[in-house]
């Protein structure tokens, strides 16, 4: 508030209004002050300017020193430190006008000093109240904007998860595999249906959640990998090496499936060029999904990276750590952080 571009207009209005208020309430009848009216008006305006500008400079100084005052609310600290500013802002104009310009004695200036110092503290309190209201209003608007942004990202991520899982291509390919197995291997077809139902059951139960246990996600991925293996045969290899100590940790639901789907979408899969996908953990509490890089031509409109962006944005909102994406000549690697339950939102 103290940095407002129209602040000098507000200073003149506040100073003029305060002087007019003292005239209308007959302050000078009860407290006779031996000074022309324009000098009193000048003191009111000057005091208002000094209080406002003094607080603006103090706020600027405190902004640079915020790291040194972590155990006290910034508004409270700001208000406490403004008392000397208010006192000096009232004392200096009264001394300049009364002693320097009007050449009055100190005894004559005692009452004006008391009155203008009282006004300085009231003006300071008024300005800090307005500043606090604006401060919390901005904080409220910021929180509202962040909540709305998170809601939009969550909704977008949920829709992306459903598109990746329950999309026509995946459903069509799975049904084609199932129809072939029914004719050739009824027993395997029955196993395929069981794993197929596990995949959809997991998606329907967890796509709205913010976090799921690594243990649950891995069980889901094993069923999903089974379906892919029946579809691609030896053209795809999914190797899962996740230490059991990380099973109680949490990750974003369906994140691993989205990364596998991304690898299948953008790489050639054939008997001559089988796609290798590794899912493993290391000591820095991250889970890595790495696939061999054998790019195929993908139309630009199909390569939106929406899945990667959604995973990244959800992690940024949940634990303030983005995913790590790296690519070299032979591999494409994505590292996602593992979250402890006490840090989960």
C-alpha positions in Angstrom: 0.0 0.0 0.0 2.8 2.4 0.9 4.2 2.1 -2.7 0.9 3.0 -4.4 1.5 5.3 -7.4 -1.2 7.7 -6.2 0.2 7.9 -2.7 1.0 11.6 -2.9 -2.6 12.5 -3.7 -3.7 10.3 -0.8 -1.2 12.1 1.5 -2.6 15.5 0.6 -6.2 14.3 1.0 -5.5 12.7 4.4 -3.5 15.7 5.7 -6.1 18.2 4.5 -9.0 16.1 5.9 -7.3 15.7 9.3 -6.8 19.5 9.6 -10.4 20.2 8.5 -11.5 17.7 11.1 -9.7 19.6 13.9 -11.3 22.9 12.7 -14.8 21.4 12.7 -14.4 19.9 16.1 -13.2 23.3 17.5 -9.9 21.8 18.7 -8.2 25.3 18.5 -10.9 26.8 20.7 -10.1 24.3 23.5 -6.4 24.2 22.7 -5.3 27.7 21.6 -2.3 27.5 19.3 -0.5 30.7 18.5 0.1 30.0 14.8 -1.5 30.9 11.4 -3.9 28.4 10.0 -1.8 27.7 6.9 1.2 26.8 9.0 -0.9 24.3 11.0 -2.2 22.9 7.7 1.3 22.6 6.4 2.3 20.7 9.6 -0.5 18.2 9.1 0.3 17.6 5.5 4.0 17.3 6.2 3.5 14.9 9.0 1.3 12.7 6.8 3.9 12.7 4.1 6.7 11.9 6.6 4.7 9.1 8.1 3.8 7.6 4.8 7.2 7.9 3.2 9.0 6.8 6.3 6.9 3.6 6.4 7.6 3.0 2.7 11.3 3.2 3.3 11.0 1.0 6.4 9.0 -1.6 4.5 11.7 -1.6 1.8 14.4 -2.2 4.4 12.4 -5.0 6.1 11.8 -6.7 2.8 15.6 -7.1 2.4 15.9 -8.4 5.9 13.1 -10.9 5.9 15.5 -13.9 6.3 16.7 -12.4 9.6 13.3 -12.3 11.2 11.8 -15.7 10.9 10.1 -16.0 14.3 7.8 -12.9 14.2 5.0 -12.0 11.8 6.2 -9.4 9.2 3.2 -7.1 9.8 3.7 -7.1 13.5 7.4 -6.3 13.2 6.6 -3.6 10.7 4.1 -2.0 13.0 6.3 -2.1 16.0 9.2 -0.5 14.1 6.9 2.2 12.7 6.5 3.9 16.2 9.9 5.8 16.0 9.0 6.7 12.4 5.6 8.2 13.5 7.2 10.1 16.3 10.0 11.6 14.2 7.4 12.3 11.4 5.4 14.4 13.8 8.3 16.0 15.6 10.4 17.2 12.7 7.7 19.2 10.7 6.5 20.8 14.0 10.0 21.9 14.9 10.7 23.2 11.4 7.5 25.2 11.1 7.3 26.4 14.8 10.9 26.9 15.7 12.6 27.7 12.4 9.9 29.4 10.4 7.7 31.1 13.1 10.6 31.4 15.6 8.5 30.4 18.6 9.8 29.5 22.0 9.9 25.9 23.2 7.3 26.6 25.9 4.9 27.7 23.2 5.5 24.6 21.1 4.8 22.1 24.0 1.1 21.8 23.2 1.5 21.7 19.4 4.1 19.0 19.8 1.7 16.9 22.0 -1.2 17.3 19.6 0.7 16.6 16.4 2.5 13.6 17.9 -0.9 12.2 18.8 -2.1 12.8 15.3 1.1 11.1 13.9 0.5 8.0 15.9 -3.2 7.9 14.8 -2.3 8.4 11.2 0.4 5.7 11.4 -2.2 3.3 13.0 -4.7 4.1 10.3 -2.3 3.5 7.5 -1.1 0.2 9.0 -4.7 -1.0 9.4 -5.3 -0.3 5.7 -2.0 -2.0 4.7 -2.8 -5.1 6.8 -6.3 -5.4 5.1 -4.7 -5.1 1.7 -2.0 -7.6 2.6 -4.4 -10.3 3.7 -6.7 -9.6 0.8 -3.8 -10.2 -1.6 -2.8 -13.4 0.3 -6.4 -14.5 0.0 -6.5 -13.8 -3.7 -3.2 -15.6 -4.2 -4.4 -18.7 -2.3 -7.7 -18.7 -4.3 -5.7 -18.5 -7.6 -3.4 -21.4 -6.5 -6.4 -23.5 -5.4 -8.1 -22.9 -8.7 -4.9 -23.7 -10.6 -4.5 -26.9 -8.7 -8.1 -27.9 -9.3 -7.6 -27.4 -13.1 -4.4 -29.3 -13.1 -5.9 -32.2 -11.1 -8.9 -32.4 -13.4 -6.6 -32.3 -16.5 -4.4 -35.0 -15.0 -7.4 -37.2 -14.2 -8.7 -36.9 -17.7 -5.2 -37.6 -19.1 -5.0 -40.7 -16.9 -8.3 -42.0 -18.2 -7.4 -41.2 -21.8 -4.2 -43.2 -21.4 -5.9 -46.1 -19.7 -9.4 -46.3 -21.1 -8.7 -45.1 -24.7 -10.1 -46.8 -27.8 -6.7 -47.9 -29.1 -5.8 -49.7 -25.8 -9.2 -51.2 -25.5 -9.3 -52.3 -29.1 -5.8 -53.9 -29.0 -6.6 -55.7 -25.7 -9.8 -57.1 -27.1 -8.0 -58.3 -30.3 -5.4 -60.1 -28.2 -8.2 -61.6 -26.0 -10.2 -62.8 -29.1 -7.1 -64.5 -30.4 -6.3 -66.2 -27.1 -9.9 -67.5 -26.7 -9.4 -69.4 -29.9 -5.9 -70.6 -29.3 -5.3 -70.7 -25.5 -8.5 -70.6 -23.4 -6.6 -70.9 -20.2 -4.3 -68.0 -21.0 -7.3 -66.0 -22.2 -8.9 -66.5 -18.7 -5.7 -65.2 -17.1 -5.7 -62.2 -19.6 -9.2 -61.3 -18.5 -8.2 -61.4 -14.8 -5.3 -59.1 -15.4 -7.3 -56.9 -17.6 -9.9 -56.4 -14.9 -7.2 -55.6 -12.3 -6.0 -52.8 -14.5 -9.4 -51.2 -14.9 -10.3 -51.7 -11.3 -7.1 -49.9 -10.2 -7.8 -47.0 -12.5 -11.4 -46.5 -11.4 -10.4 -46.7 -7.8 -7.4 -44.4 -7.8 -7.5 -42.0 -10.7 -9.0 -39.3 -8.4 -6.4 -39.7 -5.6 -3.4 -37.4 -5.2 -1.0 -40.1 -4.1 -0.9 -43.9 -3.8 1.6 -46.3 -2.3 4.5 -47.5 -4.5 3.4 -51.0 -3.5 -0.1 -50.5 -5.1 1.3 -48.8 -8.2 3.7 -51.7 -8.8 1.0 -54.3 -8.5 -1.0 -52.4 -11.1 2.0 -52.1 -13.4 2.6 -55.9 -13.2 -0.9 -56.5 -14.5 -0.4 -53.8 -17.1 2.9 -55.3 -18.2 1.3 -58.7 -18.5 -1.2 -57.2 -21.0 1.6 -55.6 -23.0 3.6 -58.8 -23.0 0.7 -60.7 -24.5 0.2 -58.0 -27.1 3.8 -57.4 -28.2 5.4 -60.7 -27.1 9.2 -60.6 -27.1 9.2 -57.2 -28.8 8.9 -55.5 -25.4 10.7 -56.2 -22.1 9.7 -54.5 -18.8 12.2 -55.0 -16.0 11.0 -53.9 -12.5 13.7 -53.6 -9.8 12.2 -51.6 -7.0 13.7 -52.2 -3.5 11.0 -53.3 -1.0 12.1 -50.6 1.4 10.4 -48.1 -0.9 7.1 -49.9 -1.0 5.6 -47.7 1.8 6.5 -44.5 -0.1 4.0 -42.6 -2.2 3.9 -41.5 -5.8 1.3 -40.0 -8.2 -1.2 -42.6 -9.3 -0.9 -44.0 -12.8 2.4 -42.2 -13.3 4.3 -45.3 -14.2 1.7 -46.4 -16.7 1.8 -43.0 -18.3 5.5 -43.2 -18.7 5.4 -46.7 -20.2 2.6 -45.6 -22.5 4.7 -42.6 -23.5 7.7 -45.0 -24.3 5.4 -47.2 -26.5 3.9 -44.3 -28.3 7.2 -42.7 -29.3 9.4 -45.7 -30.0 9.6 -48.5 -32.6 8.7 -51.9 -31.2 9.5 -55.0 -33.2 11.3 -58.4 -33.0 14.4 -56.8 -34.5 14.2 -53.8 -32.3 12.6 -54.8 -29.0 11.8 -52.0 -26.6 13.5 -52.3 -23.2 11.9 -50.5 -20.2 13.5 -50.5 -16.8 11.8 -49.4 -13.6 14.2 -49.2 -10.7 15.1 -47.2 -7.5 18.3 -45.9 -6.1 19.5 -44.5 -2.8 18.3 -40.9 -3.4 14.7 -41.8 -3.0 13.7 -41.5 -6.6 12.0 -44.0 -8.9 13.5 -44.2 -12.4 11.7 -45.2 -15.6 14.2 -45.7 -18.5 13.6 -47.0 -22.0 15.8 -47.6 -25.0 15.5 -44.8 -27.5 14.4 -45.9 -31.0 12.2 -43.1 -32.1 9.5 -43.5 -34.6 7.8 -40.8 -36.7 5.0 -39.3 -34.6 2.7 -36.6 -35.9 3.3 -33.2 -34.2 -0.3 -33.0 -32.9 0.1 -36.4 -31.3 3.4 -35.4 -29.5 2.0 -32.9 -27.0 3.9 -34.3 -24.0 0.7 -33.8 -22.0 1.3 -36.8 -19.9 4.8 -35.7 -18.8 3.6 -32.2 -18.1 0.7 -33.4 -16.0 3.0 -35.7 -13.9 5.5 -32.8 -13.5 2.8 -30.3 -12.5 1.2 -32.6 -10.0 4.5 -33.3 -8.3 5.3 -29.6 -8.2 2.1 -28.9 -6.3 2.3 -31.9 -4.0 5.9 -31.8 -2.7 7.6 -28.9 -4.6 9.9 -31.2 -6.5 9.7 -31.6 -10.2 10.4 -34.7 -12.2 13.8 -35.1 -13.8 13.8 -35.8 -17.6 17.0 -36.8 -19.4 17.7 -38.0 -22.9 20.9 -39.2 -24.6 21.6 -41.0 -27.8 20.4 -44.4 -26.6 18.0 -43.9 -23.7 15.1 -41.7 -22.4 15.0 -41.4 -18.6 12.4 -40.0 -16.3 13.1 -39.8 -12.5 10.1 -39.2 -10.2 10.5 -38.4 -6.5 9.3 -40.9 -3.8 7.3 -39.2 -1.1 7.2 -40.2 2.6 3.8 -40.4 4.1 4.5 -37.6 6.7 5.3 -35.3 3.8 2.3 -36.3 1.7 -0.6 -33.9 1.3 
